[in-house]
Amino acid sequence: MQIFTFLMDFEGGTYVSQHAAVDLKLAVQAWVGAIDLASIEGIGIGDRQEFAKQMSKSGTTPLSGMNNVWCIDGILSDRLALVHIVKTAS
């Protein structure tokens, strides 16, 4: 298993969590399934399904010049959510 750290910037707040998975794709799925969107002001529980769809369609983009760092984004309630992912342990 590998450990991935997720750093989401949304509406001026930073939300950080870690998830263990065998690869990046499964880590993103674990993160989307675990993030507590209801605790973020202005975001409803119903937004999770749409956000999960966006994350699976969007795919991750490796950051140029970096090792084991990716970016992914999505829209939550018509606002941009920017997520950086760092593979922090193997």
N, C-alpha and C positions, 0 to 999 in steps of 0.2 A: 504494500500500500504506500501511496505517496500522500503528503500533506500539501494542501493548497490553501493559501490565504487570499480571501476576497475582500477588497476595499471598494465599497460603493459610495459614490458622491451623488447626493440627491438633495436639491433644494437647500444647499448650504450645510447639510449634515453629512457626516462620514460614518458609515456602518461597516464594521469589520467582523469577519468570522473566519473560521478555519474548518476544512472538511477533508476527510481521508477518502481516497478513491484510487482505483488502479490506473486511471488516466484522466486527462483534462476534461473530456466530454462528460464522463460520469461525475466528476467533481462539480461541474456546472449544474448538472441535474440535481445533485444532492443539495447544493447551495440554494437553488430556486425552490426546492421542496421544503427547506428548513427556514428560510428568511421570514421573519415576523413582520410582514408588510402592514399588518393591522396596528403595529406600534409606531408606525411612521405617520405623522400628522397629515391628514388629507388623503390617505390611501386606504382603500377598503379591502376587505378580505376577498371580494370578487375580482380584484385586480390581479391576484396571483396567477390565475389561469391564463389570462392574456399576456402577462409578463413572461410566464414560462414558455408560451408559444414563441414570443419574440426572441427570447434567449436561445431557443433551439434552432430557429431559422437564421438568426444573425451570425452565429459562429464566432469563434474567437480570432483575434488578430494578434500575431506576435509583434512585440514592440521592437522596432529596428535597433540593432546594436546591443540588445539585451539577451540574456539567456534565461529561459524559464519565466518569462513575464509576458502576459497577454492583456488585451483590452477587449471588452464587449460592452455594448450599450443597448438600451431599450427605452421605451416610453412608458411611464407610469402616470396615469391621469393627465395625459397631454403634456408631461414634463420629462426632460431627459434624465435618465439614470445612467451614469458612467461607472463602469466597474473595471478595476484592475485586478488581475489574478497573478499571484506569484507562487511558483512551486517552491515551497520552503523546506521540504525534507523528502527524502526517498525512502 
